[in-house]
Amino acid sequence: MPTTMAHTKDETKHDGEGGATVVVSDDARSTGIEGAAHIPLRLKIMAVLLVSAIGFGGHWSSGVTGAMKSTLKKVP
């Protein structure tokens, strides 16, 4: 037995032979994963900043390590 969700502007279509019933919805929520939580904008911004800081730190530390290696090689 098919189950349908209640949405606004639903349109029920039949295949003409009394078989399957398809529910077509114009609701944007029906295209996403059901039960997915809304992620707050503040959390998204914090995640982007954290990933950017980690990337910058990795690049910076490799530059510092390279500079220290070249300094140590120059010393007799």
N, CA, C and O atoms as a printed pandas DataFrame, in Angstrom:
     atom_number atom_name residue_name chain_id  residue_number  x_coord  y_coord  z_coord
0              1         N          MET        A               1    0.853   -1.176    0.000
1              2        CA          MET        A               1    0.000    0.000    0.000
2              3         C          MET        A               1    0.897    1.236    0.000
3              4         O          MET        A               1    1.728    1.385    0.895
4              5         N          PRO        A               2    0.748    2.123   -0.983
5              6        CA          PRO        A               2    1.599    3.310   -1.048
6              7         C          PRO        A               2    1.244    4.295    0.050
7              8         O          PRO        A               2    0.080    4.453    0.420
8              9         N          THR        A               3    2.261    4.942    0.553
9             10        CA          THR        A               3    2.045    5.978    1.556
10            11         C          THR        A               3    2.310    7.323    0.914
11            12         O          THR        A               3    3.177    7.438    0.047
12            13         N          THR        A               4    1.584    8.328    1.322
13            14        CA          THR        A               4    1.775    9.675    0.797
14            15         C          THR        A               4    1.980   10.626    1.951
15            16         O          THR        A               4    1.442   10.441    3.043
16            17         N          MET        A               5    2.776   11.659    1.682
17            18        CA          MET        A               5    3.003   12.693    2.683
18            19         C          MET        A               5    2.089   13.868    2.357
19            20         O          MET        A               5    1.791   14.116    1.188
20            21         N          ALA        A               6    1.651   14.577    3.361
21            22        CA          ALA        A               6    0.783   15.731    3.149
22            23         C          ALA        A               6    1.648   16.942    2.815
23            24         O          ALA        A               6    2.441   17.389    3.644
24            25         N          HIS        A               7    1.501   17.463    1.627
25            26        CA          HIS        A               7    2.224   18.653    1.179
26            27         C          HIS        A               7    1.209   19.610    0.561
27            28         O          HIS        A               7    0.073   19.240    0.266
28            29         N          THR        A               8    1.646   20.825    0.380
29            30        CA          THR        A               8    0.784   21.762   -0.308
30            31         C          THR        A               8    0.901   21.512   -1.808
31            32         O          THR        A               8    1.953   21.087   -2.284
32            33         N          LYS        A               9   -0.150   21.767   -2.540
33            34        CA          LYS        A               9   -0.201   21.638   -3.992
34            35         C          LYS        A               9    0.144   20.231   -4.474
35            36         O          LYS        A               9    0.849   20.087   -5.473
36            37         N          ASP        A              10   -0.329   19.198   -3.795
37            38        CA          ASP        A              10   -0.117   17.824   -4.236
38            39         C          ASP        A              10   -1.065   17.506   -5.384
39            40         O          ASP        A              10   -2.184   18.016   -5.445
40            41         N          GLU        A              11   -0.609   16.670   -6.273
41            42        CA          GLU        A              11   -1.420   16.264   -7.405
42            43         C          GLU        A              11   -1.303   14.751   -7.528
43            44         O          GLU        A              11   -0.199   14.224   -7.666
44            45         N          THR        A              12   -2.429   14.049   -7.478
45            46        CA          THR        A              12   -2.422   12.592   -7.551
46            47         C          THR        A              12   -2.702   12.162   -8.979
47            48         O          THR        A              12   -3.651   12.639   -9.602
48            49         N          LYS        A              13   -1.864   11.247   -9.506
49            50        CA          LYS        A              13   -2.042   10.749  -10.861
50            51         C          LYS        A              13   -2.198    9.238  -10.809
51            52         O          LYS        A              13   -1.519    8.565  -10.034
52            53         N          HIS        A              14   -3.091    8.708  -11.630
53            54        CA          HIS        A              14   -3.300    7.271  -11.733
54            55         C          HIS        A              14   -2.794    6.806  -13.092
55            56         O          HIS        A              14   -2.802    7.571  -14.057
56            57         N          ASP        A              15   -2.352    5.551  -13.168
57            58        CA          ASP        A              15   -1.829    5.047  -14.434
58            59         C          ASP        A              15   -2.911    4.607  -15.409
59            60         O          ASP        A              15   -2.591    4.166  -16.513
60            61         N          GLY        A              16   -4.163    4.713  -15.040
61            62        CA          GLY        A              16   -5.259    4.413  -15.940
62            63         C          GLY        A              16   -5.751    2.980  -15.841
63            64         O          GLY        A              16   -6.868    2.696  -16.272
64            65         N          GLU        A              17   -4.969    2.073  -15.297
65            66        CA          GLU        A              17   -5.380    0.680  -15.191
66            67         C          GLU        A              17   -5.746    0.306  -13.763
67            68         O          GLU        A              17   -5.945   -0.874  -13.474
68            69         N          GLY        A              18   -5.837    1.250  -12.891
69            70        CA          GLY        A              18   -6.193    0.974  -11.501
70            71         C          GLY        A              18   -5.017    0.447  -10.690
71            72         O          GLY        A              18   -5.211   -0.073   -9.592
72            73         N          GLY        A              19   -3.817    0.572  -11.207
73            74        CA          GLY        A              19   -2.620    0.051  -10.545
74            75         C          GLY        A              19   -1.991    1.067   -9.610
75            76         O          GLY        A              19   -2.583    1.450   -8.601
76            77         N          ALA        A              20   -0.797    1.496   -9.951
77            78        CA          ALA        A              20   -0.001    2.366   -9.084
78            79         C          ALA        A              20   -0.564    3.778   -9.037
79            80         O          ALA        A              20   -1.146    4.269  -10.004
80            81         N          THR        A              21   -0.376    4.412   -7.895
81            82        CA          THR        A              21   -0.740    5.802   -7.701
82            83         C          THR        A              21    0.530    6.585   -7.421
83            84         O          THR        A              21    1.322    6.201   -6.561
84            85         N          VAL        A              22    0.728    7.685   -8.145
85            86        CA          VAL        A              22    1.914    8.519   -7.979
86            87         C          VAL        A              22    1.467    9.860   -7.446
87            88         O          VAL        A              22    0.512   10.448   -7.953
88            89         N          VAL        A              23    2.156   10.353   -6.417
89            90        CA          VAL        A              23    1.851   11.659   -5.857
90            91         C          VAL        A              23    2.960   12.610   -6.270
91            92         O          VAL        A              23    4.125   12.394   -5.935
92            93         N          VAL        A              24    2.602   13.667   -6.998
93            94        CA          VAL        A              24    3.549   14.668   -7.457
94            95         C          VAL        A              24    3.363   15.899   -6.598
95            96         O          VAL        A              24    2.240   16.371   -6.420
96            97         N          SER        A              25    4.455   16.425   -6.062
97            98        CA          SER        A              25    4.366   17.569   -5.156
98            99         C          SER        A              25    5.223   18.711   -5.666
99           100         O          SER        A              25    6.326   18.492   -6.166
100          101         N          ASP        A              26    4.721   19.926   -5.541
101          102        CA          ASP        A              26    5.488   21.113   -5.891
102          103         C          ASP        A              26    6.271   21.647   -4.698
103          104         O          ASP        A              26    6.983   22.644   -4.819
104          105         N          ASP        A              27    6.145   21.005   -3.572
105          106        CA          ASP        A              27    6.801   21.456   -2.354
106          107         C          ASP        A              27    8.295   21.188   -2.445
107          108         O          ASP        A              27    8.700   20.064   -2.743
108          109         N          ALA        A              28    9.120   22.196   -2.194
109          110        CA          ALA        A              28   10.573   22.053   -2.295
110          111         C          ALA        A              28   11.127   21.076   -1.262
111          112         O          ALA        A              28   12.172   20.466   -1.486
112          113         N          ARG        A              29   10.442   20.924   -0.144
113          114        CA          ARG        A              29   10.936   20.030    0.899
114          115         C          ARG        A              29   10.881   18.570    0.466
115          116         O          ARG        A              29   11.611   17.746    1.017
116          117         N          SER        A              30   10.059   18.235   -0.479
117          118        CA          SER        A              30    9.913   16.844   -0.885
118          119         C          SER        A              30   11.123   16.352   -1.671
119          120         O          SER        A              30   11.298   15.142   -1.810
120          121         N          THR        A              31   11.967   17.251   -2.193
121          122        CA          THR        A              31   13.120   16.829   -2.982
122          123         C          THR        A              31   14.326   16.507   -2.113
123          124         O          THR        A              31   15.266   15.877   -2.598
124          125         N          GLY        A              32   14.336   16.910   -0.865
125          126        CA          GLY        A              32   15.472   16.668    0.020
126          127         C          GLY        A              32   15.345   15.367    0.783
127          128         O          GLY        A              32   14.386   14.616    0.605
128          129         N          ILE        A              33   16.303   15.115    1.615
129          130        CA          ILE        A              33   16.289   13.922    2.453
130          131         C          ILE        A              33   15.271   14.142    3.562
131          132         O          ILE        A              33   15.277   15.171    4.238
132          133         N          GLU        A              34   14.404   13.162    3.735
133          134        CA          GLU        A              34   13.374   13.312    4.757
134          135         C          GLU        A              34   14.001   13.235    6.144
135          136         O          GLU        A              34   14.835   12.367    6.403
136          137         N          GLY        A              35   13.611   14.119    7.013
137          138        CA          GLY        A              35   14.106   14.124    8.375
138          139         C          GLY        A              35   15.449   14.822    8.531
139          140         O          GLY        A              35   16.005   14.837    9.630
140          141         N          ALA        A              36   15.987   15.404    7.457
141          142        CA          ALA        A              36   17.269   16.091    7.537
142          143         C          ALA        A              36   17.100   17.364    8.363
143          144         O          ALA        A              36   16.131   18.104    8.193
144          145         N          ALA        A              37   18.040   17.603    9.245
145          146        CA          ALA        A              37   17.974   18.773   10.112
146          147         C          ALA        A              37   18.468   20.009    9.373
147          148         O          ALA        A              37   19.339   19.916    8.507
148          149         N          HIS        A              38   17.920   21.147    9.710
149          150        CA          HIS        A              38   18.374   22.426    9.159
150          151         C          HIS        A              38   19.631   22.845    9.898
151          152         O          HIS        A              38   19.626   22.936   11.126
152          153         N          ILE        A              39   20.718   23.105    9.163
153          154        CA          ILE        A              39   21.982   23.511    9.775
154          155         C          ILE        A              39   22.002   25.034    9.838
155          156         O          ILE        A              39   21.846   25.701    8.815
156          157         N          PRO        A              40   22.195   25.591   11.041
157          158        CA          PRO        A              40   22.195   27.051   11.184
158          159         C          PRO        A              40   23.345   27.703   10.418
159          160         O          PRO        A              40   24.426   27.127   10.293
160          161         N          LEU        A              41   23.100   28.906    9.912
161          162        CA          LEU        A              41   24.097   29.647    9.145
162          163         C          LEU        A              41   25.350   29.904    9.972
163          164         O          LEU        A              41   26.463   29.852    9.447
164          165         N          ARG        A              42   25.177   30.178   11.249
165          166        CA          ARG        A              42   26.327   30.449   12.121
166          167         C          ARG        A              42   27.257   29.233   12.189
167          168         O          ARG        A              42   28.479   29.387   12.186
168          169         N          LEU        A              43   26.691   28.041   12.251
169          170        CA          LEU        A              43   27.483   26.823   12.301
170          171         C          LEU        A              43   28.209   26.593   10.976
171          172         O          LEU        A              43   29.358   26.150   10.968
172          173         N          LYS        A              44   27.551   26.888    9.868
173          174        CA          LYS        A              44   28.179   26.755    8.555
174          175         C          LYS        A              44   29.372   27.692    8.423
175          176         O          LYS        A              44   30.427   27.300    7.925
176          177         N          ILE        A              45   29.197   28.939    8.875
177          178        CA          ILE        A              45   30.285   29.922    8.801
178          179         C          ILE        A              45   31.447   29.493    9.682
179          180         O          ILE        A              45   32.606   29.616    9.286
180          181         N          MET        A              46   31.146   28.991   10.875
181          182        CA          MET        A              46   32.213   28.524   11.767
182          183         C          MET        A              46   32.968   27.350   11.144
183          184         O          MET        A              46   34.187   27.257   11.289
184          185         N          ALA        A              47   32.262   26.458   10.455
185          186        CA          ALA        A              47   32.908   25.313    9.812
186          187         C          ALA        A              47   33.840   25.774    8.696
187          188         O          ALA        A              47   34.948   25.255    8.559
188          189         N          VAL        A              48   33.399   26.741    7.902
189          190        CA          VAL        A              48   34.240   27.275    6.830
190          191         C          VAL        A              48   35.481   27.951    7.405
191          192         O          VAL        A              48   36.581   27.769    6.884
192          193         N          LEU        A              49   35.314   28.725    8.467
193          194        CA          LEU        A              49   36.455   29.390    9.091
194          195         C          LEU        A              49   37.443   28.381    9.680
195          196         O          LEU        A              49   38.655   28.564    9.565
196          197         N          LEU        A              50   36.941   27.330   10.302
197          198        CA          LEU        A              50   37.804   26.312   10.883
198          199         C          LEU        A              50   38.603   25.585    9.799
199          200         O          LEU        A              50   39.806   25.376    9.955
200          201         N          VAL        A              51   37.950   25.203    8.710
201          202        CA          VAL        A              51   38.646   24.522    7.616
202          203         C          VAL        A              51   39.680   25.452    6.987
203          204         O          VAL        A              51   40.780   25.019    6.642
204          205         N          SER        A              52   39.328   26.731    6.837
205          206        CA          SER        A              52   40.275   27.704    6.280
206          207         C          SER        A              52   41.482   27.878    7.198
207          208         O          SER        A              52   42.613   27.954    6.720
208          209         N          ALA        A              53   41.257   27.940    8.498
209          210        CA          ALA        A              53   42.356   28.089    9.452
210          211         C          ALA        A              53   43.266   26.863    9.437
211          212         O          ALA        A              53   44.485   26.998    9.535
212          213         N          ILE        A              54   42.691   25.682    9.317
213          214        CA          ILE        A              54   43.503   24.464    9.260
214          215         C          ILE        A              54   44.340   24.461    7.986
215          216         O          ILE        A              54   45.519   24.109    8.026
216          217         N          GLY        A              55   43.756   24.843    6.870
217          218        CA          GLY        A              55   44.498   24.911    5.609
218          219         C          GLY        A              55   45.627   25.931    5.672
219          220         O          GLY        A              55   46.744   25.662    5.230
220          221         N          PHE        A              56   45.327   27.108    6.227
221          222        CA          PHE        A              56   46.359   28.142    6.366
222          223         C          PHE        A              56   47.478   27.667    7.291
223          224         O          PHE        A              56   48.655   27.887    7.005
224          225         N          GLY        A              57   47.118   27.021    8.389
225          226        CA          GLY        A              57   48.131   26.539    9.337
226          227         C          GLY        A              57   49.037   25.489    8.717
227          228         O          GLY        A              57   50.244   25.489    8.957
228          229         N          GLY        A              58   48.470   24.604    7.931
229          230        CA          GLY        A              58   49.290   23.597    7.259
230          231         C          GLY        A              58   50.243   24.222    6.266
231          232         O          GLY        A              58   51.411   23.838    6.193
232          233         N          HIS        A              59   49.755   25.186    5.498
233          234        CA          HIS        A              59   50.615   25.869    4.524
234          235         C          HIS        A              59   51.711   26.664    5.236
235          236         O          HIS        A              59   52.871   26.632    4.825
236          237         N          TRP        A              60   51.348   27.365    6.286
237          238        CA          TRP        A              60   52.306   28.183    7.026
238          239         C          TRP        A              60   53.378   27.311    7.682
239          240         O          TRP        A              60   54.564   27.637    7.629
240          241         N          SER        A              61   52.961   26.208    8.298
241          242        CA          SER        A              61   53.940   25.360    8.982
242          243         C          SER        A              61   54.897   24.699    7.997
243          244         O          SER        A              61   56.069   24.503    8.318
244          245         N          SER        A              62   54.418   24.351    6.801
245          246        CA          SER        A              62   55.343   23.776    5.818
246          247         C          SER        A              62   56.337   24.825    5.343
247          248         O          SER        A              62   57.490   24.502    5.058
248          249         N          GLY        A              63   55.901   26.077    5.255
249          250        CA          GLY        A              63   56.830   27.156    4.891
250          251         C          GLY        A              63   57.872   27.385    5.971
251          252         O          GLY        A              63   59.048   27.576    5.663
252          253         N          VAL        A              64   57.458   27.369    7.228
253          254        CA          VAL        A              64   58.394   27.564    8.337
254          255         C          VAL        A              64   59.379   26.399    8.404
255          256         O          VAL        A              64   60.572   26.605    8.627
256          257         N          THR        A              65   58.882   25.181    8.213
257          258        CA          THR        A              65   59.758   24.006    8.249
258          259         C          THR        A              65   60.782   24.078    7.128
259          260         O          THR        A              65   61.955   23.771    7.338
260          261         N          GLY        A              66   60.350   24.478    5.946
261          262        CA          GLY        A              66   61.280   24.627    4.818
262          263         C          GLY        A              66   62.326   25.692    5.088
263          264         O          GLY        A              66   63.493   25.512    4.738
264          265         N          ALA        A              67   61.933   26.795    5.704
265          266        CA          ALA        A              67   62.883   27.860    6.020
266          267         C          ALA        A              67   63.886   27.396    7.070
267          268         O          ALA        A              67   65.066   27.736    6.986
268          269         N          MET        A              68   63.441   26.632    8.047
269          270        CA          MET        A              68   64.352   26.128    9.080
270          271         C          MET        A              68   65.336   25.119    8.489
271          272         O          MET        A              68   66.504   25.101    8.878
272          273         N          LYS        A              69   64.890   24.290    7.568
273          274        CA          LYS        A              69   65.784   23.317    6.929
274          275         C          LYS        A              69   66.860   24.021    6.146
275          276         O          LYS        A              69   68.032   23.653    6.226
276          277         N          SER        A              70   66.473   25.046    5.377
277          278        CA          SER        A              70   67.476   25.752    4.567
278          279         C          SER        A              70   68.440   26.509    5.467
279          280         O          SER        A              70   69.615   26.632    5.121
280          281         N          THR        A              71   67.991   27.021    6.607
281          282        CA          THR        A              71   68.880   27.713    7.547
282          283         C          THR        A              71   69.853   26.722    8.165
283          284         O          THR        A              71   71.035   27.038    8.306
284          285         N          LEU        A              72   69.398   25.545    8.535
285          286        CA          LEU        A              72   70.266   24.552    9.140
286          287         C          LEU        A              72   71.294   24.015    8.146
287          288         O          LEU        A              72   72.410   23.674    8.535
288          289         N          LYS        A              73   70.931   23.938    6.881
289          290        CA          LYS        A              73   71.855   23.456    5.852
290          291         C          LYS        A              73   72.975   24.455    5.602
291          292         O          LYS        A              73   74.091   24.054    5.270
292          293         N          LYS        A              74   72.697   25.765    5.755
293          294        CA          LYS        A              74   73.699   26.793    5.518
294          295         C          LYS        A              74   74.745   26.852    6.604
295          296         O          LYS        A              74   75.872   27.273    6.344
296          297         N          VAL        A              75   74.412   26.444    7.808
297          298        CA          VAL        A              75   75.347   26.493    8.926
298          299         C          VAL        A              75   76.335   25.334    8.773
299          300         O          VAL        A              75   75.925   24.183    8.630
300          301         N          PRO        A              76   77.655   25.643    8.804
301          302        CA          PRO        A              76   78.663   24.576    8.628
302          303         C          PRO        A              76   78.788   23.680    9.847
303          304         O          PRO        A              76   79.590   22.745    9.847
